[in-house]
């Protein structure tokens, strides 16, 4: 019985999403006529489809991964919508679900409603002056006609027992359509394997960098401090008048070593993230950027430290590139969380043509993001604009 009611609920909510699909079809037709509207309407259609993915997952118990959200500047969304196979699957689902979801949902609600009406017609027909009509057009105005509700109810109950099959049929085709194809899953598996290797490599490189900075920078300065203190000690014994100058030099060297150590710590996890959170830290970066920069960010709350650090360093590197190489007059940074994914977009109106091989730091951004199973995408055609999109798991 529980399975029957779960199927009825699934089919009934499918009718609601089918109505939304009909509205989406109207929006799609309008977007085809007015093509510049497509990058604006596509993200809303993606959200409708993502809702159905979650509905399918609750009914079947099989999670269907959602594609990345269609966010970012208009030109970036336009490129994604026109080339993204996920967008084509979304459009196909809208067309098919509008038809089959309306049909199956209407049948389910109609049968369930008719079944509920039969006992009402059987026992309460006499309370209505002149009798009442049941759901099959029979005007019940006598006990003989009222008794017809019994076989009708039995037939409807038998049909109701087939709802799980109808729901499974609907869920099967929808899951096949909305789930990534096998080739995509194999590609994703290869990406996960490569990401794991990249994460290990990036971790090893980070440890070597920290060790090198500590050995070549901080340690050398601390050794210098020890030597200067030794000189100051001997000077104090032999020539007390000059000991003060030796101590001051040692103090300056100790200050340099402390600053070097602070720089190493900042490169591991910037303290500003602990103080202000990711949105506040990015606001500070935008305020310091030589190019006027506008930040658009909802309140993100606290995220895992590794995610915050990766997003912070990606924005810091991107804004550095904007200031040094882009020739841009303005830059924009947006932060938001959709479907438990943090999306960071840095967009400028510069000359474009960013080349990862020219030491722009983009390769480092990719490595840091990939280590967290995220994705970094750079669009920088000649003439601009340059758009960096970083998607990271929010880990909530």
Secondary structure, DSSP 8 states (H G I E B T S, - for coil): -HHHHHHHHHHHHHHHHHHHHHHHHHHHHHHHHSGGGHHHHHHHHHHHHHHHHHHHHHHHS----------S-HHHHHHHHHH-HHHHHHHHHHHHHHHHHHHHHHHHHHHHHHHHHHHHHHHHGGGSTT-EE-TTS-EE-SHHHHTHHHHHHHHHHHHHTTHHHHHHHHHHHHHHHHS--HHHHHHHHHHHHHHHHHHHHHHHHHHHHHHHHIIIIIIHHHHHHHHHHHHHHHHHHH-HHHHHHHHHHHHHHHHHHHHHHHHHHHHHS-HHHHHHHHHHHHHHHHHH-SSEEEEEE-------HHHHHHHHHHHHHHHHHIIIII--SEEEEEEEEETTEEEEEEEE-S-----GGGT-SHHHHHHHHHTTT-EEEEEE-TT--EEEEEEEE---
